[in-house]
Amino acid sequence: MTRPIVVSDMDGTLTTAETWRGVHQWIRANYPSPAASRFITVRLPLVFLARSGFMNKERFRARWLEDQTKLLRGITQEQLAVMGEWVVEHLLWPARRVEAVSAVQAAHATARATDPTTELVLATGGYQPIAAAFAKRLGATIALGTPFEVIDGVATGKLAAPTQSGEEKARAALACAAGGRILAAFGDTAADIPLLKLAERAVAVAPDSALALEAARMGWERLG
C-alpha cells in the first residue's frame, strides 16, 4: 500500500549510546560464556583498523553485528524481545538526543496534519527487537531493523538478512513507502546519505565529517 513516510536512523541520530554495548551488557548478565567474556578483546585489532581507515566502517559494523549474533544462538524469540526492551530502557532511551527526537516527532505530526496516513518509520542497522522497542517510545509505527534468523522460535546465531545500513536501509525505506513520498529523513553518518537523498527534506543530525560535507553541498538541514 502506497503511503507517505517520515523516517529516521537510530544510533547516533536519536541516541548517543551504542546499541552493541547494551547488547553485550545484557548477554554478559543473562547468558555469560567464555566467548562473551573475550568478545571485545579479540576484536580490538578490527577496531584499530576501522579507526585508522584501513577497514571500511560499515563493513566493520556489519561484521561486528554478525559476530555478536553468534553469542545469541539458542536464545528464544521471546527472550530476544526482552533483550530489546532492556537495551532501550537502560541504555538507548536515557541517552536519547532530545532535540532530535522532538524534531522527528514534529516532522511526523506536521505531515499527519496534511495527510493522516503518514507513517513514522525507524530504520536502523541494529537488531530488529531493539528497533521495535525504540520505535514504541518514539511513536513510530514501523521499525526496520536487522532481523535474526529464528527457527522453531529459537535464534540460530545468524542474521536473516544483510545489516540494515547504507544502501540496504535506503532500499528498505523505499519498500516501506511502496511508491509513496519520503517526506523527511534524519541521519548522522555517511552511511545515511543514500537514505537522505531519497527524502524531500533531509536532516543531518550531529553529522560525521563526510555527511557534514555532503549536507553542505546538497543544502540539507543540520541539527546539532
Buried (B, 14 or more C-beta within 10 A) or exposed (E): EEBBBBBBBBBBBBBBBBBBEBBBBBBBEEBEEEEBEEBBEEBEEBEEEBEEEEBEBBBBBBBBBBBBBBBBBEBEBEBBBBBBBBBBBBBBBEEBBEEBBEBBBEBBEEBBEEEEEBBBBBBBBBBBBBBBBBBBBBEBBBBBBBBBBBEEEBBBBBBBEBBBBBEBBBBBBBEBBEEBBBBBBBBBBBBBBBBBBBBEBBBBBBBBEEBBEBBEEEEBBBBE
